[in-house]
Amino acid sequence: PSMDIQISSNFERYLFEASGRDAALIRSFMQQLADNKRFDLGPVWSALKSDFAAATASEADVAACIKKTQQESGYVLDPHTACAAVAADRLAVEASNMIVLATAHPAKFPDAISAITGTQPQLPDRLAALMTDPERFETIENDLATVQRFVESAVQSPAEVTS
C-alpha cells in the first residue's frame, strides 16, 4: 500500500533514521511538505545517496524483461518485479551481488500480462475461489473496544490453523 499513497510512513521513518534520529528536522520536513508540497533533502541527501541506487525502466523494457524471463525459465514476472529486474541488470556493474524479490503475482495485472505474453495469468489455486466465492463482511460499531473484540473473535488458535 505504501506505493499507492503520497506520504508513506515508511519514508518518514527512513528520513528519521537517515537524519541521525533528528525528530525536529523531520517535523520541519513534514511541515514544509504540508505547506509547500515539497521540502529540501539537503541534510540527509548524502545518506540517501549512500543507501539507494536508481535506474529507469520503460514499459517496453518491462515487457521485454517479462518475455525474456518467460522464454528462458517459464516463469512469468509481474510488471513491478520486472521493473526491479531491469533496474538490477542496469545496476549490476555497481554491485557484486543483486537479488530481486517478487513483489506481486502476475494475475494482479491480467490485462498487462495478457498484452505482453498473449496468455491470461491464472490465480494460484489457493486464491482461485476469491473470484467466485460470495463476498462476506461485517458491519460493526466505530469503537476501539468493539473492533478489538471482533478481531479477537475472528482469530484462529494455532491448533485450528495447523489442523
C-alpha positions as CSV (number, residue, x, y, z in Angstrom):
1,P,0.0,0.0,0.0
2,S,2.8,2.4,0.6
3,M,3.3,2.7,-3.2
4,D,-0.3,3.9,-3.5
5,I,-0.1,6.8,-1.0
6,Q,1.7,10.1,-1.4
7,I,3.2,10.3,2.1
8,S,4.4,6.9,3.1
9,S,5.1,6.5,6.8
10,N,8.0,4.2,5.8
11,F,9.6,7.1,4.0
12,E,9.2,9.4,7.1
13,R,10.7,6.7,9.3
14,Y,13.6,6.3,6.8
15,L,14.3,10.0,6.8
16,F,14.3,9.9,10.6
17,E,17.0,7.3,10.7
18,A,18.9,8.9,7.8
19,S,18.9,12.2,9.8
20,G,20.6,10.6,12.8
21,R,17.2,10.5,14.5
22,D,16.7,14.3,14.4
23,A,13.0,14.5,15.2
24,A,12.9,18.3,14.9
25,L,14.3,18.1,11.4
26,I,11.8,15.5,10.3
27,R,9.0,17.5,11.8
28,S,10.2,20.5,9.8
29,F,10.3,18.4,6.6
30,M,6.7,17.2,7.2
31,Q,5.5,20.7,7.9
32,Q,7.3,22.0,4.7
33,L,5.6,19.2,2.8
34,A,2.2,20.1,4.1
35,D,2.7,23.8,3.5
36,N,4.6,23.8,0.2
37,K,4.1,20.3,-1.2
38,R,7.9,19.8,-1.1
39,F,11.0,20.0,1.1
40,D,14.7,20.1,0.6
41,L,16.5,16.9,1.5
42,G,19.9,18.7,1.9
43,P,20.8,17.5,5.4
44,V,20.0,13.8,4.6
45,W,21.0,13.8,0.9
46,S,24.3,12.1,1.5
47,A,22.7,9.2,3.4
48,L,20.1,8.8,0.7
49,K,22.8,8.6,-2.0
50,S,24.7,6.0,0.0
51,D,21.7,3.8,0.7
52,F,20.0,3.8,-2.7
53,A,20.8,3.3,-6.3
54,A,18.3,4.0,-9.0
55,A,17.6,3.1,-12.6
56,T,14.7,3.6,-15.0
57,A,12.7,1.1,-16.9
58,S,10.2,2.0,-19.6
59,E,7.1,0.0,-20.4
60,A,8.9,-1.5,-23.3
61,D,11.8,-2.5,-21.0
62,V,9.4,-4.2,-18.6
63,A,7.6,-6.0,-21.4
64,A,10.9,-7.3,-22.8
65,C,12.0,-8.5,-19.4
66,I,8.8,-10.4,-18.8
67,K,9.0,-12.0,-22.2
68,K,12.7,-12.9,-21.8
69,T,12.2,-14.3,-18.4
70,Q,9.3,-16.4,-19.5
71,Q,11.2,-17.7,-22.5
72,E,14.3,-18.6,-20.5
73,S,12.7,-20.0,-17.4
74,G,8.9,-20.4,-18.0
75,Y,8.3,-18.0,-15.1
76,V,6.1,-15.0,-15.7
77,L,7.2,-11.9,-13.8
78,D,4.6,-9.4,-12.7
79,P,5.3,-5.8,-14.0
80,H,6.6,-4.4,-10.7
81,T,9.1,-7.2,-10.3
82,A,10.2,-7.0,-14.0
83,C,10.8,-3.3,-13.4
84,A,13.1,-4.2,-10.5
85,A,14.8,-6.9,-12.6
86,V,15.6,-4.3,-15.3
87,A,17.0,-1.9,-12.7
88,A,19.1,-4.8,-11.2
89,D,20.5,-5.6,-14.6
90,R,21.4,-1.9,-15.2
91,L,23.0,-1.5,-11.8
92,A,24.8,-4.9,-11.8
93,V,28.1,-3.2,-12.7
94,E,27.9,-1.4,-9.4
95,A,27.2,-4.4,-7.2
96,S,28.8,-7.8,-7.0
97,N,25.6,-9.5,-6.0
98,M,22.0,-8.5,-6.7
99,I,18.8,-10.0,-5.5
100,V,15.3,-9.2,-6.8
101,L,12.3,-10.2,-4.7
102,A,9.0,-10.7,-6.4
103,T,6.5,-8.0,-5.3
104,A,3.2,-9.3,-6.7
105,H,1.7,-12.1,-8.7
106,P,1.2,-11.7,-12.5
107,A,-2.6,-12.4,-12.0
108,K,-2.8,-9.0,-10.3
109,F,-2.1,-7.4,-13.7
110,P,-4.2,-9.6,-16.1
111,D,-4.5,-7.0,-18.9
112,A,-0.9,-6.1,-18.9
113,I,0.3,-9.7,-18.7
114,S,-2.1,-10.8,-21.4
115,A,-0.9,-8.0,-23.7
116,I,2.7,-8.9,-23.1
117,T,2.6,-12.7,-23.2
118,G,-0.6,-13.4,-25.1
119,T,-1.9,-15.5,-22.2
120,Q,-4.2,-14.7,-19.4
121,P,-2.4,-15.3,-16.0
122,Q,-4.2,-17.6,-13.6
123,L,-4.6,-17.0,-9.9
124,P,-2.8,-19.6,-7.8
125,D,-5.0,-22.5,-6.8
126,R,-5.2,-21.3,-3.2
127,L,-6.7,-18.0,-4.4
128,A,-8.8,-19.1,-7.3
129,A,-12.0,-19.2,-5.3
130,L,-11.7,-15.5,-4.5
131,M,-13.3,-14.6,-7.8
132,T,-16.3,-16.9,-7.3
133,D,-16.9,-17.1,-3.5
134,P,-19.6,-14.9,-2.1
135,E,-18.4,-11.6,-0.5
136,R,-18.6,-11.7,3.2
137,F,-18.4,-8.7,5.5
138,E,-19.5,-7.5,8.9
139,T,-20.6,-4.0,9.9
140,I,-19.5,-3.1,13.4
141,E,-19.6,0.0,15.6
142,N,-16.8,2.5,15.2
143,D,-15.4,1.8,18.6
144,L,-12.0,0.6,19.6
145,A,-13.2,-2.0,22.1
146,T,-15.8,-3.3,19.7
147,V,-13.2,-3.7,16.9
148,Q,-10.8,-5.4,19.3
149,R,-13.4,-7.9,20.4
150,F,-14.4,-8.5,16.8
151,V,-10.7,-9.2,15.8
152,E,-10.1,-11.4,18.8
153,S,-13.3,-13.5,18.0
154,A,-12.2,-13.9,14.4
155,V,-8.6,-15.1,15.2
156,Q,-7.9,-18.8,14.9
157,S,-5.9,-20.5,17.5
158,P,-2.6,-22.1,16.3
159,A,-4.2,-25.6,16.8
160,E,-7.0,-24.6,14.4
161,V,-4.6,-23.3,11.8
162,T,-2.5,-26.5,11.7
163,S,-5.3,-29.0,11.8
